[in-house]
Amino acid sequence: MEQASTADRDTPRYVGVANEIAAQIASGQLAVGERVPSVRALARQKRLSPTTALAALRHLEQRGEIEARPQSGYYVRQRPQLLPSLDMSRTAKRPRAVAVNSLFARLVNDVASPELIPLGSAVPEHDWYPARLLQRALASATRRRPQWLSEYGYYFGVDSLRHEIARLYAGLGCTVDADEVLITNGCMEALNLALRAVARPGDVIAVESPTFFGFLQIIESLGMKALEIATHPRDGLSIDALRQVLENSETPVRALLVAANVGNPLGTTIPPERRRELLRLCARHRVVIVEDDVYGDLHFAASRPPPLRALDPDAQVLLCASFSKTLAPGMRIGWVIGGAMTESLRLAKFVNSVATPAALQQAVADVLKRRTHARHLQGLRRACQQQIGRFSELIEQGFPAGTRLSRPQGGFVLWLELPACIDVLELHERALLDNISFAPGPLFSSSGRYRNALRLNCGRELTPPVIKALRRLGQLAGR
Ligand SMILES: Cc1ncc(COP(=O)(O)O)c(C=O)c1O
């Protein structure tokens, strides 16, 4: 796989070799208790100096993948007991005006330093994505049609990209008309347009709890209210809890903003057998579903769960997504598929940003047409799963007793609930002094919850400084 390869020019050779061995361990090729090649054997096999081979083995030992046995060599380690899983969260008593933007702005300022090890933002290593392939596709697109740079054009999206997106959904059993696909500047713009199309200031939007802070930021900036619904740590939004709210609440809920596949921050996925029930419930109570499927391709299941929209013959679900997690965060190519709302979404898109750069859209369309895309996604999912395993293990070893950990169904973030006495905003201040940042729990709530929780980005290469930062964070949390 060109892009999810962990061997990159910027990665030290010993880390690359350690990653190769770690991949053999993750795939079971090297079993627990099995001896890994000695320094001499490894140096010979990989054409390394003995010093580099030893550094690779020491690095694996530090990551907790292997252990040294005196006079005998290195062996694959037994994975330790997993930390307890999370509990189901609770439904909020009432809808609330949201106020996370000021906390977000403060944290963004705090984490601007280049020395910082950012463990919070959900952005993986750049070598997970095929930058060179995209660069070539962009050069070729602008050579073929330079006008893409000198005109607005294609207000609703370049045709070939809209067809590629419709084709990808068709492969998931989700019928989408290419004309319905409106290209946006990332999923954030798609979500903004979708919420604006279906709700007004003051309306109540139901969300999972915890939920992606970007959802809350949009709700806040549009003057709407959020209602946090109980969320199961594996199965996502509790449909029973939502039913209770819809049947008993005096305040009508206008829309549900939900990620059915691989939610952020918990990595939850709503089980297939509950999805029709959710759609029926929302239809009965006239609640519009705005679905975020940005992480759907990064699932860990045997097959890619389709979006909710696949079960929605009347196209009542507004489906939003982007290529930011799977292909090119920097290209900002997202979309909203709006069914009956298509016309009003188009108008809102024009008012908001006129268009999305056509040359970038064409480059992405050309990359999607290649057969390598499916392989790329496969490699990306494998990388996510390995990284989640490695980070979980380091957290297991280094965080205080009483810490609870998510078991994501996909993606590359982990959610930790620390013992209740820990205030993560205060912990964040202390971590910053050691040049470490993370995403504090209160960002993920409209009601100031999760003061003892945090989200970590596991898409980072476990280089020695990152391992050190993670261990240090565990120590700080334990004080
Ligand atoms: C659930 C979810 N939706 C949307 C986004 C934003 O996507 P984009 O970068 O395409 O705007 C993110 C980014 O972290 C996300 O986690």
The ligand as a Gaussian input file, in Angstrom:
#p B3LYP/6-31G(d) Opt

LIG

0 1
 C      -17.051000      12.922000      13.172000
 C      -16.377000      13.961000      12.349000
 N      -17.072000      14.621000      11.422000
 C      -16.515000      15.584000      10.672000
 C      -15.196000      15.935000      10.828000
 C      -14.620000      17.035000      10.000000
 O      -14.366000      16.583000       8.718000
 P      -13.647000      17.526000       7.629000
 O      -12.218000      17.639000       8.032000
 O      -13.855000      16.830000       6.347000
 O      -14.342000      18.847000       7.657000
 C      -14.427000      15.269000      11.779000
 C      -13.009000      15.647000      11.974000
 O      -12.367000      15.302000      12.931000
 C      -15.032000      14.271000      12.556000
 O      -14.348000      13.628000      13.491000

